[in-house]
Amino acid sequence: MSTPRTFHEAKARLASGSVTVQALAQAALARAKEHAELNIFLELFEESALAKAAEVDAKLAAGTAGPLAGAIISIKDNLCYAGHRVSASSKMLEGYESPFTATAVQRLLDADAVIMGRTNCDEFAMGSSNENSAYGPVSNPLDPARVPGGSSGGAAASLAAGICHIAIGSDTGGSIRQPASFCGVAGFKPTYGRISRYGLIAFASSFDQIGPFAHDAADVEAAYRVMAGTDPLDNTSSQRPVEETPTKTSSLRIGYYRQCVEHAGMDPEIKAHFEAQVGRLKSEGHVVEAIDLPMADLFVPTYYILSTAEASSNLARFDGIRYGHRSKTAKGVDETYRLSRTEGFGPEVKRRILLGTFVLSVGHYDAYYAQAMRVRRLVRHNTVQALKSYDLVMTPTCPTTAFPKGHISDPVAMYLQDIFTVQANLAGIPAISIPTGTHSNGMPFGTQMMAKPYADLQLLDMAKRCFS
């Protein structure tokens, strides 16, 4: 069977009666098994997916199906789904079965999406290459010698391999947008608080945001509309109503940061492509202007100080007593804590816990954590001020294409992969990466667009207008 690439194509074929949801689900599961060597899925939910597909076919026949009827969706392995295992790709949670379902996942199910499995990711969503999983790295389907990006690399790869219509990931500092760029798909980080974080295994609670991947902005929007909205189970979810219809204007005011284009690490081909996009948008009647990016050199260090501090706090619960792996050789309480965490966490997670504990410690709190909080407040202020003058701000998503596995061994160099994406998380604004180019090395890359807080649907509409 020729499997529809996008959800809206599948929806049209379902409406015509030329395919069933069960057939789509079976084809997706078969394709996932065919690509097992890419290590995209940690588990396929075959039984529940096929049961849901049969249920949705019955609803379609009765005319009662939801807005995502027939959508085949993968979820990142840090999203809880009742009766299914979730591990955050860590030995710490190996074999754990969730007793409840994340709000975002439940809303997808209520909309009649079929969730087919959980995708591999960097352990506890900490990484930019998907090489930090306790269950092995994910390969980029477009070139298996290269990484798919991280931490939501398995989610992006499930689309690039043609398995799913939509994938759900989480974005703490670029973990949706960077793998979207590396895998040639669209990836969207909504405004902080726009989608409930209930049921998302936390990394850094003031940064984490659930968001969708898809092949185009139309499918991204379909998933976003279902998941967005207030949730009484998450006190950080916004009480603000989701906007119904984005504001339309004949031409857009677009800013782009000259510091990003002139960055020393920028690949020349990506730079030339971005400049060509600027020229094209101007020729189409949009106002496109270069603007300055204040404090750009502080974005990455500020993000890593604050996010590791929150990780240190959030991951304290995995202690071998209440949750997670417990050492079989430990004797006594102290040894149980120490050995359980030593055995359960991988090197990158340990590195970030240690860094976060350090910046929160007596004698260093004011110098690091408190100062980073002040910088974050200024970053948000500067970003929101810029967006008062422009409909959107545009940057390359990443300075390079996907790199070979094992190519970056220096943790600091790996952290700098987030150089263009962390701003949106620091400021809490919506951002999307749209695939716009292909490098001479054969790998895709994307363009990032950011908008003011809560202009999520407007951003998605502008993405469709500018890059459809």
C-alpha positions as CSV (number, residue, x, y, z in Angstrom):
1,M,0.0,0.0,0.0
2,S,1.2,3.5,-0.8
3,T,1.2,5.2,2.6
4,P,0.2,8.9,2.6
5,R,3.1,11.0,3.7
6,T,1.1,13.7,5.6
7,F,-2.0,13.6,7.8
8,H,-4.0,15.8,5.5
9,E,-3.3,13.4,2.6
10,A,-4.4,10.5,4.7
11,K,-7.5,12.3,5.8
12,A,-8.5,12.8,2.1
13,R,-7.9,9.2,1.3
14,L,-9.9,8.1,4.4
15,A,-12.8,10.4,3.3
16,S,-12.7,8.8,-0.2
17,G,-12.9,5.3,1.3
18,S,-9.7,4.2,-0.5
19,V,-7.9,3.3,2.8
20,T,-8.8,2.5,6.4
21,V,-7.2,3.6,9.6
22,Q,-6.3,0.0,10.4
23,A,-4.5,-0.3,7.1
24,L,-2.6,2.9,7.8
25,A,-1.6,1.7,11.3
26,Q,-0.5,-1.7,10.0
27,A,1.6,-0.1,7.3
28,A,3.3,2.3,9.9
29,L,4.1,-0.6,12.3
30,A,5.5,-2.7,9.4
31,R,7.7,0.2,8.2
32,A,8.9,0.8,11.8
33,K,10.0,-2.8,12.0
34,E,11.7,-2.6,8.6
35,H,13.8,0.4,9.9
36,A,14.6,-1.3,13.3
37,E,18.3,-0.8,12.6
38,L,17.9,3.0,12.9
39,N,16.9,2.5,16.6
40,I,14.1,5.0,16.3
41,F,11.5,3.2,18.5
42,L,12.2,1.8,21.9
43,E,8.8,0.1,21.8
44,L,5.9,-0.2,19.4
45,F,2.4,-0.1,21.0
46,E,1.1,-2.6,18.4
47,E,-1.9,-4.0,20.4
48,S,-3.3,-0.7,21.6
49,A,-2.6,1.0,18.2
50,L,-4.5,-1.5,16.2
51,A,-7.3,-1.5,18.7
52,K,-7.5,2.3,18.5
53,A,-7.4,2.1,14.7
54,A,-10.4,-0.2,14.6
55,E,-12.3,2.1,17.0
56,V,-11.5,5.1,14.8
57,D,-12.7,3.3,11.6
58,A,-16.0,2.6,13.4
59,K,-16.3,6.3,14.4
60,L,-15.5,7.4,10.8
61,A,-18.3,5.1,9.5
62,A,-20.7,6.6,12.1
63,G,-19.6,10.2,11.4
64,T,-18.5,10.8,14.9
65,A,-14.7,10.8,14.5
66,G,-12.5,13.5,16.0
67,P,-10.3,16.0,14.2
68,L,-7.2,13.8,14.1
69,A,-9.0,10.6,13.0
70,G,-6.4,8.5,11.0
71,A,-3.3,10.4,12.2
72,I,-0.5,8.0,13.0
73,I,1.5,9.5,15.8
74,S,4.7,8.6,17.7
75,I,5.4,10.0,21.2
76,K,8.8,10.8,22.7
77,D,9.9,8.5,25.5
78,N,9.4,11.1,28.2
79,L,5.6,11.3,27.8
80,C,3.4,9.2,30.0
81,Y,0.7,6.9,28.5
82,A,-1.3,4.8,31.0
83,G,-0.6,1.1,30.8
84,H,2.5,1.7,28.6
85,R,6.1,1.9,29.6
86,V,8.1,5.1,29.7
87,S,11.7,5.4,30.6
88,A,13.1,8.9,29.4
89,S,15.6,6.6,27.6
90,S,17.3,6.0,30.9
91,K,18.2,2.8,32.9
92,M,16.9,4.7,35.9
93,L,13.3,4.1,34.7
94,E,13.8,0.8,32.8
95,G,10.6,-1.3,32.9
96,Y,8.5,1.5,34.5
97,E,4.8,1.4,33.4
98,S,2.9,4.7,33.7
99,P,-0.3,4.6,35.8
100,F,-1.6,7.8,34.1
101,T,-1.6,9.6,30.7
102,A,-0.1,13.0,30.0
103,T,-2.7,15.6,29.2
104,A,-1.3,16.3,25.7
105,V,-1.3,12.6,24.9
106,Q,-4.9,12.2,26.2
107,R,-6.1,15.1,24.0
108,L,-4.5,13.4,21.0
109,L,-6.3,10.1,21.9
110,D,-9.6,12.0,22.4
111,A,-9.2,13.5,19.0
112,D,-8.9,9.9,17.6
113,A,-5.2,9.9,16.8
114,V,-3.5,6.5,16.8
115,I,-0.3,6.4,19.0
116,M,2.0,3.7,17.6
117,G,5.0,3.8,19.9
118,R,7.5,5.6,22.0
119,T,10.6,7.1,20.3
120,N,14.2,7.0,21.5
121,C,15.7,10.3,22.9
122,D,18.7,11.6,24.8
123,E,18.4,10.5,28.4
124,F,16.0,12.7,30.3
125,A,16.0,14.9,27.2
126,M,19.5,16.1,27.9
127,G,21.5,16.3,24.6
128,S,21.7,17.7,21.1
129,S,22.5,14.6,19.1
130,N,20.5,11.6,20.4
131,E,23.7,9.9,21.3
132,N,23.0,10.0,25.1
133,S,20.3,7.4,25.2
134,A,20.9,4.4,27.5
135,Y,19.5,2.3,24.7
136,G,21.9,3.4,22.0
137,P,22.0,6.3,19.5
138,V,19.4,7.0,16.8
139,S,20.5,7.1,13.2
140,N,19.4,9.8,10.9
141,P,17.2,8.1,8.2
142,L,18.6,10.4,5.5
143,D,22.2,9.3,6.3
144,P,22.6,6.6,9.0
145,A,26.2,7.6,9.7
146,R,24.9,11.0,11.0
147,V,22.9,12.0,14.1
148,P,19.2,13.0,13.9
149,G,19.7,15.8,16.4
150,G,18.4,15.9,19.9
151,S,17.0,15.4,22.3
152,S,13.9,14.5,20.3
153,G,15.9,12.8,17.6
154,G,13.8,9.6,17.5
155,A,10.6,11.7,17.0
156,A,12.1,13.6,14.1
157,A,13.5,10.4,12.6
158,S,10.1,8.7,12.8
159,L,8.9,11.3,10.3
160,A,12.0,11.4,8.2
161,A,11.8,7.6,7.8
162,G,8.2,7.9,6.5
163,I,6.7,6.0,9.5
164,C,4.4,8.6,11.1
165,H,2.3,11.5,10.0
166,I,3.0,13.5,13.2
167,A,5.5,13.0,16.1
168,I,5.3,14.6,19.6
169,G,8.5,15.7,21.3
170,S,9.6,18.2,24.0
171,D,11.7,21.3,23.6
172,T,13.8,22.6,26.5
173,G,16.5,24.5,24.6
174,G,15.9,23.5,21.0
175,S,15.1,19.8,21.3
176,I,12.3,19.9,18.7
177,R,13.6,22.6,16.3
178,Q,17.2,21.3,16.0
179,P,16.3,17.7,15.1
180,A,13.6,19.0,12.8
181,S,16.3,20.9,10.9
182,F,18.6,17.9,10.8
183,C,15.9,15.6,9.6
184,G,14.2,17.9,7.1
185,V,10.8,18.2,8.8
186,A,8.9,20.9,10.6
187,G,9.1,21.2,14.4
188,F,7.2,23.6,16.6
189,K,7.8,24.8,20.1
190,P,4.7,26.6,21.4
191,T,4.6,29.5,23.9
192,Y,5.6,28.3,27.3
193,G,2.4,27.1,29.1
194,R,0.3,26.8,26.0
195,I,0.4,23.0,26.1
196,S,0.1,21.3,29.4
197,R,3.3,19.7,30.8
198,Y,1.3,17.3,33.0
199,G,2.7,13.8,32.3
200,L,5.9,15.1,30.8
201,I,9.0,13.7,32.7
202,A,10.6,17.0,33.8
203,F,14.1,18.1,32.8
204,A,13.9,21.9,33.4
205,S,10.4,22.9,34.4
206,S,10.5,26.6,33.5
207,F,11.8,25.7,30.0
208,D,10.2,22.4,29.0
209,Q,7.4,22.6,26.4
210,I,5.7,19.8,24.5
211,G,5.3,20.3,20.8
212,P,4.6,18.6,17.4
213,F,6.7,17.6,14.4
214,A,5.2,17.1,11.0
215,H,6.1,17.2,7.3
216,D,4.4,20.6,7.0
217,A,3.0,23.5,9.0
218,A,-0.6,22.4,8.3
219,D,-0.2,19.1,10.1
220,V,1.7,20.9,12.9
221,E,-1.2,23.2,13.3
222,A,-3.7,20.3,13.4
223,A,-1.8,18.7,16.3
224,Y,-1.2,22.0,18.1
225,R,-4.9,22.9,18.1
226,V,-5.8,19.6,19.7
227,M,-3.2,19.8,22.4
228,A,-3.3,23.5,23.3
229,G,-5.3,24.9,26.2
230,T,-5.6,25.3,29.9
231,D,-5.1,22.3,32.1
232,P,-6.1,22.2,35.8
233,L,-3.5,19.5,36.4
234,D,-0.7,21.8,35.4
235,N,-0.4,25.1,37.3
236,T,2.0,26.5,34.8
237,S,-0.4,26.1,31.9
238,S,-1.8,29.4,30.7
239,Q,-5.3,30.5,31.5
240,R,-5.4,32.6,28.4
241,P,-7.8,31.3,25.7
242,V,-6.2,29.8,22.6
243,E,-6.7,32.3,19.7
244,E,-9.2,31.1,17.2
245,T,-8.2,32.9,14.0
246,P,-4.8,34.5,13.4
247,T,-4.6,38.1,12.3
248,K,-3.9,38.5,8.5
249,T,-1.9,41.3,6.9
250,S,-1.0,41.8,3.3
251,S,2.7,42.1,4.0
252,L,4.8,41.1,7.0
253,R,7.4,43.0,9.0
254,I,10.2,40.5,9.5
255,G,13.4,41.1,11.5
256,Y,16.5,38.9,11.3
257,Y,19.5,39.0,13.7
258,R,22.7,40.1,11.9
259,Q,24.7,38.4,14.7
260,C,23.3,35.0,13.7
261,V,24.1,35.5,10.0
262,E,27.6,36.7,10.7
263,H,28.3,34.0,13.3
264,A,31.8,32.6,12.9
265,G,30.5,29.0,13.1
266,M,27.9,29.5,10.4
267,D,28.2,27.1,7.4
268,P,28.7,29.2,4.2
269,E,26.0,27.4,2.3
270,I,23.4,27.9,5.1
271,K,24.4,31.5,5.3
272,A,24.0,32.0,1.5
273,H,20.7,30.2,1.6
274,F,19.4,32.4,4.4
275,E,20.4,35.6,2.7
276,A,18.6,34.3,-0.5
277,Q,15.5,33.8,1.6
278,V,15.7,37.3,2.9
279,G,16.0,38.6,-0.7
280,R,13.0,36.5,-1.8
281,L,10.8,37.7,1.0
282,K,11.7,41.3,0.2
283,S,10.8,40.7,-3.5
284,E,7.4,39.3,-2.4
285,G,6.6,42.7,-0.7
286,H,7.5,42.0,2.9
287,V,9.6,44.4,5.0
288,V,12.7,42.5,6.0
289,E,15.3,44.3,8.2
290,A,18.5,43.3,10.0
291,I,18.3,43.9,13.7
292,D,20.8,43.6,16.6
293,L,20.6,40.8,19.1
294,P,21.6,42.1,22.6
295,M,23.5,39.8,24.9
296,A,23.7,37.0,22.3
297,D,26.9,35.7,23.8
298,L,25.1,35.1,27.2
299,F,22.2,33.0,25.9
300,V,23.9,29.6,26.0
301,P,25.7,30.0,29.4
302,T,22.5,31.4,30.9
303,Y,20.4,28.6,29.6
304,Y,22.8,25.9,30.9
305,I,23.1,27.5,34.3
306,L,19.4,27.6,34.8
307,S,18.4,24.4,33.1
308,T,21.0,22.3,35.0
309,A,19.9,23.9,38.3
310,E,16.3,22.8,37.6
311,A,17.5,19.4,36.4
312,S,19.4,18.9,39.7
313,S,16.2,19.6,41.6
314,N,13.9,17.6,39.4
315,L,16.0,14.5,39.2
316,A,16.6,14.4,43.0
317,R,13.4,12.3,43.2
318,F,15.1,9.4,41.4
319,D,16.9,8.1,44.5
320,G,16.5,4.4,44.6
321,I,13.9,4.7,47.4
322,R,10.8,6.3,45.9
323,Y,11.2,5.9,42.1
324,G,13.4,4.2,39.6
325,H,16.4,1.9,39.7
326,R,17.6,0.6,43.0
327,S,21.1,-0.9,43.3
328,K,21.1,-4.6,44.2
329,T,24.5,-4.4,45.9
330,A,23.8,-1.3,48.1
331,K,23.8,-1.7,51.9
332,G,22.2,1.1,54.0
333,V,20.4,4.3,53.0
334,D,23.5,6.3,52.0
335,E,24.8,3.6,49.7
336,T,21.4,3.0,48.2
337,Y,21.2,6.7,47.2
338,R,24.8,6.8,45.8
339,L,24.9,3.5,44.0
340,S,21.4,3.6,42.6
341,R,22.0,7.0,41.0
342,T,25.5,6.1,39.9
343,E,24.2,3.0,38.1
344,G,20.9,4.5,36.9
345,F,22.1,7.8,35.3
346,G,24.3,8.1,32.2
347,P,27.4,10.4,31.9
348,E,25.6,13.4,30.4
349,V,22.8,13.4,33.1
350,K,25.4,13.1,35.8
351,R,27.4,16.0,34.3
352,R,24.3,18.3,34.3
353,I,23.2,17.2,37.8
354,L,26.7,18.1,39.1
355,L,26.8,21.4,37.3
356,G,23.2,22.3,38.5
357,T,24.1,21.3,42.1
358,F,27.2,23.5,42.0
359,V,25.4,26.6,40.8
360,L,22.8,26.2,43.5
361,S,25.3,25.6,46.3
362,V,26.0,28.0,49.1
363,G,28.7,30.4,48.0
364,H,27.9,30.1,44.3
365,Y,24.1,30.7,44.2
366,D,24.3,34.5,43.8
367,A,27.3,34.4,41.4
368,Y,25.7,32.0,39.0
369,Y,22.0,31.1,39.5
370,A,20.7,34.5,40.7
371,Q,22.8,36.3,38.0
372,A,21.5,34.0,35.3
373,M,17.9,34.7,36.4
374,R,18.6,38.4,36.0
375,V,20.0,37.9,32.5
376,R,17.0,35.7,31.6
377,R,14.6,38.5,32.5
378,L,16.6,40.9,30.3
379,V,16.6,38.5,27.4
380,R,12.8,38.1,27.6
381,H,12.4,41.9,27.8
382,N,14.7,42.5,24.8
383,T,13.0,39.7,22.8
384,V,9.5,40.9,23.4
385,Q,10.5,44.5,22.7
386,A,11.9,43.5,19.3
387,L,8.7,41.6,18.5
388,K,6.6,44.7,19.1
389,S,8.2,46.2,16.0
390,Y,8.0,43.0,13.9
391,D,5.5,40.3,13.1
392,L,8.2,37.7,13.4
393,V,12.0,37.3,13.8
394,M,13.8,34.9,11.6
395,T,17.2,33.0,12.0
396,P,18.8,29.9,10.7
397,T,17.7,27.0,12.9
398,C,21.2,25.7,13.3
399,P,24.7,26.8,12.0
400,T,25.3,23.4,10.4
401,T,23.6,20.3,9.0
402,A,23.5,17.0,10.9
403,F,27.0,16.0,11.9
404,P,28.5,12.4,11.9
405,K,28.0,10.3,15.0
406,G,30.9,10.7,17.5
407,H,32.0,13.9,15.7
408,I,31.6,16.1,18.8
409,S,33.2,14.8,22.0
410,D,33.6,18.1,23.8
411,P,30.4,18.8,26.0
412,V,30.8,22.6,25.6
413,A,31.0,22.2,21.8
414,M,27.8,20.1,21.9
415,Y,26.0,22.7,24.1
416,L,26.8,25.3,21.4
417,Q,24.6,23.4,19.0
418,D,21.7,25.3,20.8
419,I,23.1,28.7,20.0
420,F,20.2,29.9,17.8
421,T,17.4,28.0,19.5
422,V,17.7,28.7,23.3
423,Q,16.5,32.3,23.0
424,A,12.9,31.2,22.4
425,N,13.0,29.0,25.6
426,L,14.6,31.7,27.7
427,A,11.9,34.2,26.6
428,G,9.0,31.7,26.6
429,I,8.0,32.6,23.0
430,P,6.7,30.3,20.2
431,A,9.2,29.2,17.6
432,I,9.1,26.9,14.6
433,S,11.7,25.4,12.3
434,I,10.6,24.9,8.7
435,P,12.8,22.8,6.2
436,T,13.9,25.2,3.5
437,G,17.1,24.0,2.0
438,T,19.4,21.1,1.1
439,H,23.2,21.3,1.6
440,S,25.7,20.0,-1.0
441,N,26.4,17.2,1.4
442,G,22.9,16.0,0.8
443,M,21.5,16.9,4.2
444,P,18.6,19.2,4.9
445,F,18.5,22.3,7.0
446,G,15.8,24.7,8.3
447,T,14.9,28.3,8.9
448,Q,13.6,29.3,12.4
449,M,10.8,31.8,12.9
450,M,9.8,33.3,16.3
451,A,6.8,35.4,17.3
452,K,5.5,37.2,20.3
453,P,4.0,35.2,23.2
454,Y,0.7,33.5,22.5
455,A,0.8,34.3,18.8
456,D,1.2,30.6,18.1
457,L,-1.4,30.3,15.4
458,Q,-0.3,33.5,13.8
459,L,3.3,32.1,13.7
460,L,2.1,28.9,12.0
461,D,0.0,30.9,9.5
462,M,3.1,33.1,8.7
463,A,5.2,30.0,8.3
464,K,2.8,28.7,5.7
465,R,2.8,32.0,3.9
466,C,6.5,32.4,3.8
467,F,7.7,28.9,3.2
468,S,4.9,26.9,1.7
